[in-house]
Amino acid sequence: MTAPMNAIVNAMSVDVEDYFQVSAFERHISRGDWEQLECRVQENTHHILDIFAEFGVKATFFTLGWIAERYPEIVRRIVAEGHELASHGYEHIRVYQQTPQEFRADVIRTRCILEDIGGVSVRGYRAASYSIGRDNLWALDILQETGHEYSSSIYPIHHDLYGMPEADRFAHHLNGLDILEIPVTTVCIRGTKLPCGGGGYFRLLPYVVSRWALKRVNRVDRQPCNFYFHPWEIDPDQPRQSGLDVRTRVRHYLNLGRVEPRLRHLLRDFKWSTMEDVYLSGGSANHE
């Protein structure tokens, strides 16, 4: 299937972090050990860029400052090939684990690193593990004050690690701020918001379910979808961690070998562009 020419343009995004930096591994892998571990994000991100080039898709890459410092060629290729460079914080610390002062320093540091390497303005931010919610909305004030124009950090679902289920499903402004919050996509079934915007749900559910849900948002809600995945999710050969509980092991490793084929179907079945093109004022993706 090929996406129709008049289809809604959706936002494709990649959270550029390595397998050992995920929140689920915090109790198993010390940040102090990161430098000694096999780093696979470089090869995986280049492979993703190759896939996007094959399909003519532009995407937003929410990149850790820690990664950008060590692999600046990734950042330069992202920019050179016309993708959007955005911030994922410095080293994947959840916002609710930081004080406002620590968070401000983190986002300023990361934005400076990315802009210095990429040579472009960084407009967007995505919190580690969608860790902005009802109890720390002060983070949006700080993001606006530090020059960010949009955030994609609130997930309007129930989850054990994150979530603000009462939040709006689509792009909106909170607390009178100018900064735009763009949630990851959910589909509403009988009044219940169900996740369908990528990540673990894209791996765990059959592709036909994800495709149906995204199509429903486009056709019924008449809204663009905000989809994401990680470089480690296309890497079934990544090192396996020991000592994981069953839930963590399933969440991280199940169906890794199926993500790339599913991603290729997704790129064929829908129209995609960057977050800034789809959502920011002046963007043209949905105004052709």
Phi, psi and omega per residue, in radians:
M1 nan 2.448 3.059
T2 -2.019 2.376 -3.115
A3 -1.080 2.348 3.126
P4 -1.117 2.634 -3.056
M5 -1.082 -0.515 -3.109
N6 -1.662 0.228 -3.132
A7 -1.192 2.688 3.031
I8 -1.073 2.435 3.090
V9 -1.543 2.219 -3.121
N10 -1.799 2.856 -3.115
A11 -1.722 2.124 3.080
M12 -1.766 2.321 3.137
S13 -2.471 2.692 -3.140
V14 -2.234 2.229 3.046
D15 -1.597 1.843 -2.993
V16 -1.459 1.640 3.090
E17 -2.554 2.781 -3.127
D18 -1.675 2.943 -3.041
Y19 -1.016 -0.579 -3.064
F20 -1.460 -0.024 -3.092
Q21 -1.780 0.014 -3.094
V22 -1.217 2.617 -3.099
S23 -1.058 -0.580 -3.100
A24 -1.122 -0.339 -3.108
F25 -1.740 0.109 -3.057
E26 -0.990 -0.647 -3.115
R27 -1.409 -0.142 -3.037
H28 -1.963 -0.448 -3.104
I29 -2.242 2.083 3.126
S30 -1.324 2.467 3.063
R31 -1.018 -0.526 3.125
G32 -1.168 -0.276 3.139
D33 -1.681 -0.094 -3.059
W34 -0.948 -0.728 -3.069
E35 -1.121 -0.441 -3.084
Q36 -1.573 -0.139 -3.073
L37 -1.548 2.693 3.085
E38 -1.135 2.123 -3.129
C39 -1.672 2.186 -3.070
R40 -2.056 -0.033 -3.063
V41 -1.152 -0.544 -3.113
Q42 -1.107 -0.952 -3.131
E43 -1.102 -0.741 -3.106
N44 -1.150 -0.685 3.141
T45 -1.203 -0.693 3.070
H46 -1.079 -0.658 3.121
H47 -1.143 -0.715 3.084
I48 -1.081 -0.746 3.105
L49 -1.079 -0.665 3.074
D50 -1.084 -0.747 3.138
I51 -1.116 -0.799 3.124
F52 -1.064 -0.687 3.108
A53 -1.125 -0.666 3.113
E54 -1.052 -0.653 -3.092
F55 -1.714 -0.013 -3.129
G56 1.173 0.586 -3.088
V57 -1.805 2.367 2.981
K58 -1.809 2.511 -3.060
A59 -2.460 2.961 3.048
T60 -1.790 2.293 -3.141
F61 -1.936 1.777 3.070
F62 -1.384 1.875 -2.886
T63 -1.973 2.330 3.034
L64 -1.194 2.426 3.059
G65 -1.075 -0.611 3.120
W66 -1.041 -0.731 3.113
I67 -1.213 -0.787 -3.085
A68 -1.046 -0.707 3.138
E69 -1.098 -0.661 -3.051
R70 -1.555 -0.428 -3.116
Y71 -2.333 1.121 -3.077
P72 -1.093 -0.402 3.138
E73 -1.143 -0.480 3.057
I74 -1.105 -0.840 -3.124
V75 -1.061 -0.784 -3.107
R76 -1.138 -0.649 3.117
R77 -1.216 -0.696 3.085
I78 -0.936 -0.852 -3.106
V79 -1.225 -0.774 -3.079
A80 -1.070 -0.522 -3.099
E81 -1.657 0.208 2.987
G82 1.482 0.259 3.074
H83 -1.517 2.919 3.105
E84 -1.623 2.330 3.067
L85 -1.722 2.208 -3.131
A86 -2.406 2.976 -3.004
S87 -1.720 2.437 3.035
H88 -2.102 0.349 -3.050
G89 1.420 3.054 -3.031
Y90 -1.397 -0.936 -3.053
E91 -2.419 0.649 2.977
H92 1.062 0.854 3.002
I93 -1.715 2.229 -3.131
R94 -1.109 2.515 -3.035
V95 -1.068 -0.690 -3.093
Y96 -1.275 -0.034 3.019
Q97 -1.678 0.066 -3.097
Q98 -2.094 2.618 2.954
T99 -1.364 2.834 3.067
P100 -0.949 -0.657 -3.136
Q101 -1.178 -0.735 3.115
E102 -1.149 -0.710 3.138
F103 -1.125 -0.770 3.116
R104 -1.014 -0.812 -3.137
A105 -1.094 -0.676 -3.124
D106 -1.129 -0.824 -3.068
V107 -1.265 -0.585 3.072
I108 -1.158 -0.803 3.138
R109 -1.017 -0.838 -3.078
T110 -1.156 -0.759 -3.136
R111 -1.069 -0.712 3.122
C112 -1.120 -0.760 3.127
I113 -1.047 -0.878 -3.082
L114 -1.119 -0.754 -3.115
E115 -1.204 -0.637 3.114
D116 -1.142 -0.718 -3.111
I117 -1.366 -0.780 -3.048
G118 -1.426 -0.409 -3.131
G119 1.232 0.365 3.132
V120 -2.325 2.823 3.087
S121 -1.349 2.349 3.093
V122 -1.674 2.040 -3.048
R123 -1.792 -0.424 -2.997
G124 -2.041 2.753 3.136
Y125 -2.485 2.448 2.988
R126 -2.259 2.158 -3.118
A127 -1.228 2.569 3.027
A128 -0.988 2.235 3.101
S129 0.933 0.617 3.064
Y130 0.843 0.845 -2.931
S131 -1.638 0.451 2.911
I132 -1.820 2.279 -3.112
G133 -2.658 -2.846 -3.005
R134 -1.034 -0.491 -3.051
D135 -1.598 -0.107 3.136
N136 -2.455 0.711 3.104
L137 -1.150 -0.183 3.027
W138 -1.011 -0.397 -3.141
A139 -1.095 -0.575 3.126
L140 -1.169 -0.650 3.063
D141 -1.045 -0.748 -3.124
I142 -1.178 -0.720 3.115
L143 -1.056 -0.736 3.110
Q144 -1.140 -0.765 -3.128
E145 -1.100 -0.499 -3.105
T146 -1.651 0.218 2.966
G147 1.674 0.082 3.095
H148 -1.394 2.467 -3.103
E149 -1.756 -0.368 3.070
Y150 -2.626 2.761 3.084
S151 -2.260 2.582 3.012
S152 -2.269 1.225 -2.880
S153 -2.268 -0.063 3.141
I154 -1.969 2.163 3.135
Y155 -1.864 2.017 -3.019
P156 -1.424 0.942 -3.138
I157 -2.403 2.959 2.944
H158 -1.505 2.280 3.097
H159 -2.694 2.667 -3.093
D160 -1.277 -0.358 -3.121
L161 -1.847 -0.371 -3.064
Y162 -2.803 3.138 3.028
G163 2.185 2.458 3.041
M164 -2.392 1.387 -2.955
P165 -1.041 -0.417 3.139
E166 -1.410 -0.107 -3.103
A167 -1.209 2.722 3.089
D168 -1.074 2.533 -3.137
R169 -1.339 -0.390 -3.015
F170 -2.131 3.017 -3.055
A171 -0.938 2.333 -3.071
H172 -2.774 2.920 3.053
H173 -1.855 2.447 3.138
L174 -2.015 2.524 2.990
N175 0.958 0.550 3.093
G176 1.270 0.238 -3.114
L177 -1.457 2.752 3.066
D178 -1.436 -0.465 -3.113
I179 -1.118 2.420 -3.097
L180 -1.663 2.241 3.038
E181 -1.703 2.233 -3.060
I182 -2.134 1.673 -3.098
P183 -1.191 2.672 2.946
V184 -1.104 2.568 -2.965
T185 -1.223 2.397 2.984
T186 -2.203 2.717 3.049
V187 -1.934 2.420 -3.094
C188 -1.746 2.064 3.138
I189 -2.132 1.991 3.140
R190 0.911 0.740 3.073
G191 1.461 -0.011 -3.135
T192 -1.884 2.298 3.108
K193 -1.490 2.159 3.136
L194 -2.060 2.382 -3.094
P195 -1.216 2.413 3.084
C196 -2.625 0.281 -3.026
G197 -1.726 0.391 3.044
G198 1.926 -2.745 -3.103
G199 1.097 -2.513 -3.082
G200 -1.058 -0.549 -3.123
Y201 -1.171 -0.572 3.109
F202 -1.178 -0.568 3.111
R203 -1.370 -0.689 -2.999
L204 -1.366 -0.601 -3.079
L205 -1.627 2.598 3.041
P206 -1.018 2.594 -3.102
Y207 -1.026 -0.616 -3.108
V208 -1.062 -0.534 3.110
V209 -1.218 -0.817 3.118
S210 -1.074 -0.766 -3.135
R211 -1.091 -0.777 3.118
W212 -1.037 -0.791 -3.084
A213 -1.146 -0.778 3.139
L214 -1.131 -0.709 3.086
K215 -1.078 -0.682 -3.138
R216 -1.099 -0.728 3.110
V217 -1.093 -0.757 3.112
N218 -1.119 -0.784 -2.989
R219 -1.518 -0.684 -3.089
V220 -1.545 -0.865 3.140
D221 -1.431 -0.314 -3.094
R222 0.986 0.744 -3.127
Q223 -2.199 2.592 3.012
P224 -1.233 2.659 3.068
C225 -1.652 2.614 3.109
N226 -2.031 1.811 -3.003
F227 -1.949 2.571 3.120
Y228 -2.539 2.764 2.954
F229 -2.743 3.079 -3.085
H230 -2.057 2.664 3.062
P231 -0.996 -0.644 -3.118
W232 -1.188 -0.276 -3.118
E233 -1.349 -0.189 3.047
I234 -1.803 0.286 -2.995
D235 -2.156 1.406 -3.132
P236 -1.193 -0.226 -3.111
D237 -1.666 0.150 -3.139
Q238 -1.069 2.683 3.119
P239 -1.027 2.401 3.110
R240 -1.558 2.391 3.118
Q241 -1.593 2.519 3.115
S242 -1.698 2.801 3.055
G243 1.380 0.228 -3.121
L244 -1.430 2.528 3.008
D245 -1.273 2.883 -3.026
V246 -1.060 -0.779 -3.105
R247 -1.060 -0.800 3.136
T248 -1.129 -0.728 -3.140
R249 -1.093 -0.752 3.128
V250 -1.155 -0.820 -3.119
R251 -0.991 -0.697 -3.013
H252 -1.531 -0.663 -2.945
Y253 -1.820 -0.349 -3.054
L254 -1.097 2.239 3.013
N255 1.155 0.417 3.080
L256 -1.015 -0.624 -3.121
G257 -1.232 -0.213 -3.118
R258 -1.705 -0.141 -3.016
V259 -1.195 -0.818 -3.107
E260 -1.074 -0.819 3.070
P261 -1.031 -0.692 3.106
R262 -1.145 -0.712 3.112
L263 -1.044 -0.728 3.126
R264 -1.102 -0.695 3.042
H265 -1.081 -0.754 -3.119
L266 -1.068 -0.727 -3.131
L267 -1.182 -0.501 3.082
R268 -1.375 -0.642 -2.951
D269 -1.445 -0.317 -3.090
F270 -2.360 2.860 3.032
K271 -1.665 2.453 -3.018
W272 -2.350 2.630 2.986
S273 -2.716 -2.941 -3.094
T274 -1.427 2.876 3.078
M275 -1.044 -0.802 -3.089
E276 -1.151 -0.640 3.118
D277 -1.184 -0.661 -3.063
V278 -1.383 -0.665 -2.914
Y279 -1.967 -0.527 -3.013
L280 -1.389 2.601 3.124
S281 -1.044 2.372 -3.075
G282 1.629 -0.230 3.071
G283 -1.197 2.631 -3.015
S284 -1.993 -0.006 -2.967
A285 -1.040 -0.674 -3.112
N286 -1.876 0.413 -3.135
H287 -2.305 0.649 -3.113
E288 -1.406 nan nan
